[in-house]
Amino acid sequence: MGPTGATDSGAPAPMLATERPSNRLARLGDALAVGVRPIPLTRIGGRVSEVSSSHIRVSGLSASITLGTLVEFDAGTHRGLGEVIAIQSAGATVKLFSAAPRIGLGSRIWVREDLAIKPSSNWIGRVVNALGEPIDGGPTLAPGNRAYAIDNEPLEPMSLDRVHRPVITGVRTIDLFTPICAGQRIGVFAGSGVGKSTLISMLARSSGFKTLVVALVAERAREVREFIEDVIQASGARAVTVVATSSESAMMRKMAAKTAMAISEYFRDCGDDVLLIMDSVTRYAHALREVALAAGELPVARGYTPSVFAELPRLLERAGPGTPTTGSITGVFSVLVDGDDHNDPIADAVRGVLDGHIVLDRSIAEQGRYPAINPLASISRLASIVWSKEEATLIRRLRALISRFEETRELRTLGGYKPGADPELDQAVTLTPIIYRILTQLPDDPPSRRVFDELAAALSEVKAQQQPTEDPHQRGKATSAAFEKP
């Protein structure tokens, strides 16, 4: 070969495989290749053989797919997505992500890679849909360096850190009767119109967490913007919001909960203590039921299929403490109790998985006491970590007073109560209304920081009015005596 790159015969030397012509066209090709998903030379596909309002049937894919395989299809000017939910030898059943897909018989269906998102710190303050795509009109989200599967597995149990750090929520009833720790999972159980969403908005303002992730599953479209502007932005919370409205398909509603969990896992792995608020788990279960029924699964309990009760723990167990080198995910999951029946199958299944439950009572809401938390029915399984020995004794005494007050309500209404006949009941009648007044807290009220001190101060004032004294030591003894049995 000569010095000019020609062969001995005078012809130009062939270009090596690693060389590229240094011209403008090549540089343009390199620029366009950045961030573009490569298209494979071959793709696995099938054709639609049946279309119904709940699912489609695809032939030609059964031997090449598994349950959960994602597929895509041409739907007008965009590409639609679907998931394989059942496989038979004659074809596969696919549930589509679009609520109103434009697809007909003979349409092409292509197998695609599994869904994964790449969260980053740039997602803070943004609103995304169930696929991790921005829907707030802002710029495109910059992807992170690590992909997180939407349907991830929970951490191994022996790798988890112990739960040990109490968190002040600012809601007096919760901090007093059902305290929460970082890494705990707790449910808010309520019927419709009892104040569940309002209580969740109060919890979202908690300053005990670095990052907030909110999943609005099957939420009313009207309330989405109100929640974001009035709760998240007004409180300055560092939040990522995942939204799937009630008008979207069951697949999008199901995916929204899992996407929010994957985003929470990213911030947990970054070392953040994350507060995950999901409203609501019941609507997530409804989406699971709709998908399972479309797959041909038979219902076993009030219309719910067996796979619903298998999927719920898989999602809820992903929240909780992280490893000793990461942060934690504190989960607050709202549960809509159908017909105020707290033995509803979903409520019962969720209650068995979580680390505590907060029960909202309709009768309390009708009395005008908000948040309408029933302290007798609510419990936190990690309260012993938060309470001192004296505080635990005090809470037991408060529960006893409230219980005695409520169980004699009808008797007192009918005039059957006579002061002085039962000293313990007299004490309950005197102190319980004061406790209720302290626990009443509206969303616009400032958060509570030292709830035990506030309770002691209110009871001390009442005791001082009943037994006036100038000796502060005697006044302190009188305050402590207010909680003791007569």
N, C-alpha and C positions, 0 to 999 in steps of 0.2 A: 504494500500500500504506500502510495506516495505521500509527500508532506501535505498536499492539499486535500487529502481524504479520498482520492480516487484510487481505483484498483489498477493493477498492472495493465489491464486491457484498456484503461482510459475511461471506464464507466464509473459513475458516482458510487461511493461505498454505501452499503445498506445501513439504515439507521438502526441503532440498538433499541431493544425493547424499553429500556429505562429512559431513553432520550425523548424529548418532545420539542417540536418546533417553537422557538422563542418568538412568538408573534402575538398580536392583539387578540386573535381568535382563541388562542390557547389560554391566555390570561383571563379572558371572559369566561371560558369554560370552567377554569379553576374557581373563579368567584361564584359562579352559579352552583357549583357542587357543594359549597359550604352550607350546612343545615338542611340539605335536601335529602329526604328519605330515599334510599336506593330502591329501585323497582327490580324485582327478581326477573330473570329471563323466563322462568316458568312459574305458573300459579295453579293451585288446585281450585277447581270450581265445580259448580253444579247448577241446576236449574230449578226454579220454583214450580212445584207440581200442585200445590194447594194453597189457597189464601183464605184466611178467616179474620174476624175482627180481633181475635186474641193472639194468633200466631200464624206462621206460614210453614209449609212442608217443602223440603228441598230434597231432590233425588240426585244421586251421583256423588254424595259426599260421605256416606256411612262408613266406608273403609278407611277414611283418611282423617277422621276427626275424633275428638273425645268430648265428654261433657264440659261445658264452659268454653269451648272453642269460639273465638270471635270470627264473624264473617262481615263482609261489606257488600254493598250493592249500589247501583246507580239509581238515585231517586231524584229525578228532575235535573236540577242544576248542581246538586251536591251528592256526596256519597253517604249513604245511610249505613248504620251499624246494627248488628244483631248478635245474639248469643245462642249457642246450641244448648237446649234444655232437655232434649230427649233424643235417643238414637234407636232406630229400628233398622232391620235389614233392608226394608224397602225405601227408607229415607230418614231424614232427620227433621226434628221439630225445632224451629228457630223463633225466639221471641225478639221482636224488633225494639230498638231504642226510641224510634220515632213514634209519637202517639197517632199520627195520621200518615203512614207511609204511602208513597205513590209507587206501588209495585204490583205487577200482574203475573199471570201464568207465563212461564217460559223465561222470566227475567233471570239474568245471570247473577249467581252468588259466588263470591270469592272468599277463600280462607285468608285471614290476616293474622298478624302477630298479636299476642296478648296485650291488654291495656296496662300501661304503667304511666305514672306521673313523675316528674322531676321537680319537686318543690324547691324553693330557695327563699332566702330572706326577703327578696323583692316581692313575694306574695303577700307580705304584711299590708293590711289596709285594702286588700282587693276582694272582689266578689267573683266567684267562679261557679260554673255549673258542675254537674256530676262527672264530667269528663276532664275537669281541671282547666276548662277554657274560660277566659274572662268574659263576664257579661255586664260589667259596670261601665262600658264605654271607654275604658282606659287603654293604654298601649298593650301590646302583646307581652305576655309574661315571659321573662327570661328564665330558661330552664336551669336547674341545678346540675350538679355533677353526678348525682346518684339517682338511679331509677327506683321507685317504690311501687311494688305491685299493689293494685287496688284490693285484691283479695289475698292479703298477706296472712301468714300464720302468727299466732301469739308467741311471745317469748317462752323459752323453756322455763318451767317453774323454779328449778334450782339455781337459775341465773339471776333471778329477781332480787332486788334489794328489799330490805325491810321497810315498812311504812312507819315513820316516826315523827314527821314534822306537822304540827297542827297549823291550820289555816283559818284566819278570821275572815268570814264572808261579809260581815257587816249587817247581816239579817239577824236580829236579836233572837227570834225563836229558834233558828237553826244553831246559832253559836251557843245557845243555852241548853237545848234539849237534844239536838242531833249534831254535835260538832263534826267537822270534816277535816281530814288530814290530806296532805299532798300524796297523790297516788291512790286515793280511795275512789270507789265507784258507788254512787248513790243514785237512787231513783226518786223522782217526784211523781207521785200517783194522784191523779185527780180526774174527776169527770169534766165534761165540757162546761165552760163558763164559770169555773170556780176560782180562776186566777192563776192557772198554771204558767201561762206565758209571762204574766206580770212578775211572778216570783223568779222565773228564769232570767228576766231582764235585770232584776236586782242582783242576782248572783253574778251576772256578767260584769258588773261594776267592781267586783272584788279585786283588790290590789295585791293579793297574795300570790299572783302568778305572773310570769313574764310574758307568756303568749296565750292568746285566746283563739280557739277554733270553734266556730259555730256551724252546726249542720241544721238547716231548715228543711226537713223532709216532708214533702206534701203540704207545705205551708200555703196559706192563702196568699195569692199574688199581691193583694192590696197591703198586706201586713209586712211584706219583705222590706220595702223601702222604709217604712215607719220604724221597724226594728233596727235597721242599719243606721239611720240618721239620728233617731232619738236615743238609742241605747249605746251602740258601739262607738259612733263618732262623737257623740256628746260626752261620753265618759273618757275619751282619749285612749280607749283600750287598743292594744296591739293585736288586731284580730284578722283572721282569714275566715271568710264566710262562704260556705258551700250551700247552694240553693237548688232545690228541685220542687217546683210548685205542684199543687194538686192537679193541674191540668196536664202535666207531663206523664209520660208512659211509666208503667210499673218498673221497667228496667232502669230508667233514670232515677226514680225515687229510691229504688234498691241501691243503686250505685252511689248516690249522694252520701249515704251513711258511710260506706266503705271508703270513699274518697276523702271525707273529713278525717276518718281514722288514719289513713295513710299520711295525710298532711301532719296530723298530730305526731305520728311516729317519727317523721323527719325532724320536727323541732325538738322532740324528746331526745333523739340521738345527737342533736346539737348541744345538749346539756340544759335545755330550758325546762322549767316546770310549767306544763301546759294545762290549761283548763279547757276541756272539751265539753261543749254543751250541745246535746242532740235533742231536737224537738220535731218529731217524737218517735220513740221506738215502736209504738203501736202502729203508726203509719208505715214504718219500715216493714213490720210484720205483715201488714196488709199487702204490700208490694210483693213480698215473698210468697204469700198465699196465692196471689193472682198468677205469678209465674209458675208455681207448682201445679195449679189447677190446669193451666194451659198445657203443661207437660203430661197431663193425664193422671196425676197423683190423686188419690182418694182422700177426702177429709176425714179426720178422726175426732176432733174436738171443736165444736161450734164453728165448723167450716174450715178450721186450720188443718193443714196437712202435716205429716210427720217431719218433713224437711224444714218447716218453719222453726220447730223446737230444736232442731239440730244446728241451724244457722245462727240463732240468737246467741248462744254461748260463744260461738266462734268470733262474733263481732265484739261482744262485751268484754271478753277476756283479753282483747288486744289493748284495752285501756288498763291503767294501773301503774304500779311502780316499774321503773326501768331497772337496768343493771346498776351496780355501784358507781360506774363511770359515766352514766348518762343521767338525764332528767327523769321526769315522771309525767304521766297523763292522768289527771284527776277528771273523772267522768261524771257529768250530771246528765242523767237520761230521764226525760219526761215520758210518762206512760199514761196514755188516755184510757181511763177506766170506762168501758162501755156500760151505760146504764147504772153508773155508780156501784157496780158489782166488783168488789176488790178480789173476788175469787175467779175473775175472768182468766181464761187459760194463759193469755199473754202476760197479764199482771202477775200471775202466780209463777210462771216460768222465769220472768225477769227478776222477781223478788228473791228467788232462790239462788241467783247468780251474783247479785250485787252485794255490796258491803253495808247496806243500810237502805232505808226507805223513808221518805217524807210524805205523809198522807195529808192531802187537802180535803177538808170536810165541807160539804155544801151547807150544812146547818150553821157552821161557823161563819161562812160567807154571808148567809142570810141575816146574821146578827150584825153585819157591818164590820167585822173584825178581820183585817187583812194584814199580812198574808194569812189565809184561812187554814193554817197548819194545826192539825190535831196533835198535841204533844203526847197524848196517851197512846196513840196508834203509831207514832213515828219512832224510829230507832236507828242508831248508828252503831255498827258492830265494832267500831274503832274508838268509841267514846272513852274507853278506859285509858287510852294513850293521852288524851287531852285533859281529862279531869284529874284534879288532885283528890285525895281521899275525902277531904272536907267537902269539896264541890260535888263529888258523887253522892255523898250523904244528903246534901242539900237538894239535889235534883230528885232523889227518891222521895224526899219529904214534899217537894212541890208537886210531884205527880200524885201523891196520896191526897193532898189537899184538893187538887183540881178534880180528881176522880170522885171524891166525896161531894164536892160542890155540884158536879154534873149529875150524879146518880140521885140526888135529892132535889133536883130542879123542879120536877113535877109536884113533889110533895110540898115544896115551899110555895109554888104557884097556887095550890089549892088551899093554902093557909094552914097546913099541918105542922109548920115549923114554929117552935116556941123557944126564943133565946134563953139560954141558961140550962136547958134540959140536957144538952149534949155539948160539952166544952170543945170537943174536937170539931164538931160541925159548926159551932160558933166561930172557931178560928178559920175554917174554910170559907164561911160566908163573909168574913171580914177581909181576908187576904186575897182570895181568888180574883175578885174584880180588880184589885190593884195590879195583880200579875197580868191579867188580860190587858189592862190599859198600857202597861209597859211593853207588852209583846206586840201591840198594834203598831204597824209601821207602814206608811205609804211609800210608793216608789220615789217620790220627790224628797222624802225625809233623808237627812244625812245618815250615812252608815254608822253603825255602832262599833265602838272599838273596845270597850271594857264592859261587857254586858252584866257581869256579876256585880261590878261596882254600881252600875246604874240601878240594878234591882235592889241592892242593899240600901242605896240612898233613898229610893222611893219608899221602901218599907220603914226605914228609919224615921223618915218624916212623918209617916202616919202614926208610928208608935209614939213619937214625941208629942204629937197632938193629943193622943189619948192619955199619955202620962207625962206631962210637961216637967222638965227638970233642967237645971242649969249645969249639972255635972256631965261633961262629955263622956266620961267613963261609964257612968250609969246609963247614958243614952245608947252607947255601943252595946251594953249588955241587954238592953231592952230590944235592940234590933235583932240580935242573935236569938233572943227568946221568941221572936215572932215565928221562927221556923221550927221551934221545938214542939214536941207533943205536949198538950196540956196535962 
